[in-house]
Amino acid sequence: MAESKGTLYLCATPIGNLEDLTPRALRMLREADIIAAEDTRHTRQLMTHFDLHGHLISYHEHNKEKQGPFLIERLLAGENIALVSDAGFPGIADPGELLVQQAIAENIAVVPVPGANAALSGLVASGLPSSTFFFGGFLPKSKKNRRLQLLEWKNVPGTVIFYEAPHRIKEVLQDILAAWGDRPIVLARELTKVHEDFFRGNVTEALEHLLEKEPRGEFVIILGAGEKQSEALPAGNPLDKVRMLMAQGIEKKESLVAVAKEYKIPKRELYNKLISEEKEEGEHK
């Protein structure tokens, strides 16, 4: 008789206050054959607090290619695995997403065990519209790639949520201001912890606030939607926008794709105009 497969449980863990852990998640962590954790040191503290003695192994961004097949093998052998991240719901802006895909490919049951989530906690307390929202996770660390990403998401028709580390928050807000303008913003910090804090204002005011108060703790950035775009093209010459991006170190191809999308014109048309102008400039030299 074939051995039945195990189950992958996605267990939400506290994002600050230890009371965030639900009774169901606690039971899953007690009963699991393996607890796969993004940071075993962090999870071991949680296990000590709740007197948990499960088999703890690491599963994170840098070992997921190696550990993923091992965990799938254990699941296929009938063992149950509780996957946890450092804080919040695993599978959101962390390597758990890959393990879920691998488990589904093997027809292994994947069961969410809901609980705390920083993005949604920040959103519902922000005061910004929550009926339509977009979660962007962490923006790229590279300034060039971040600017391209912001350009692509400029006209998302809803509230936008990002995660960001304290040492990058000011630089990221400067890039948001340059790409999107001075939108309404809420910075949520240290959610559910003793020093939970919300700043509400616009992007310029948020930058001024962070200059006066050194950023500490992980941030959830919640941004109001941009103004609805008319069918007319954005102001300005699209070729000037292409040149500006290229001057910032962004490759010609990437600049053309981003600007063509923003101005709603074919990339080939924009490329031909750029080549034509470059040729004319060369002839006049």
HELIX and SHEET records of a PDB file:
HELIX    1   1 LEU A   18  ASP A   20  5                                   3    
HELIX    2   2 PRO A   23  GLU A   31  1                                   9    
HELIX    3   3 THR A   40  HIS A   49  1                                  10    
HELIX    4   4 LYS A   64  LEU A   76  1                                  13    
HELIX    5   5 GLY A   96  ALA A  105  1                                  10    
HELIX    6   6 ALA A  118  SER A  126  1                                   9    
HELIX    7   7 LYS A  143  GLU A  152  1                                  10    
HELIX    8   8 ILE A  169  TRP A  180  1                                  12    
HELIX    9   9 VAL A  203  GLU A  212  1                                  10    
HELIX   10  10 PRO A  238  ALA A  247  1                                  10    
HELIX   11  11 LYS A  252  TYR A  263  1                                  12    
HELIX   12  12 LYS A  267  GLU A  283  1                                  17    
SHEET    1   A 5 HIS A  55  SER A  58  0                                        
SHEET    2   A 5 ILE A  34  ALA A  37  1                                        
SHEET    3   A 5 ILE A  81  VAL A  84  1                                        
SHEET    4   A 5 THR A   7  CYS A  11  1                                        
SHEET    5   A 5 ALA A 109  VAL A 113  1                                        
SHEET    1   B 5 PHE A 133  PHE A 138  0                                        
SHEET    2   B 5 THR A 159  GLU A 164  1                                        
SHEET    3   B 5 PHE A 219  LEU A 223 -1                                        
SHEET    4   B 5 PRO A 184  ARG A 189 -1                                        
SHEET    5   B 5 ASP A 197  ASN A 202 -1                                        
END                                                                             
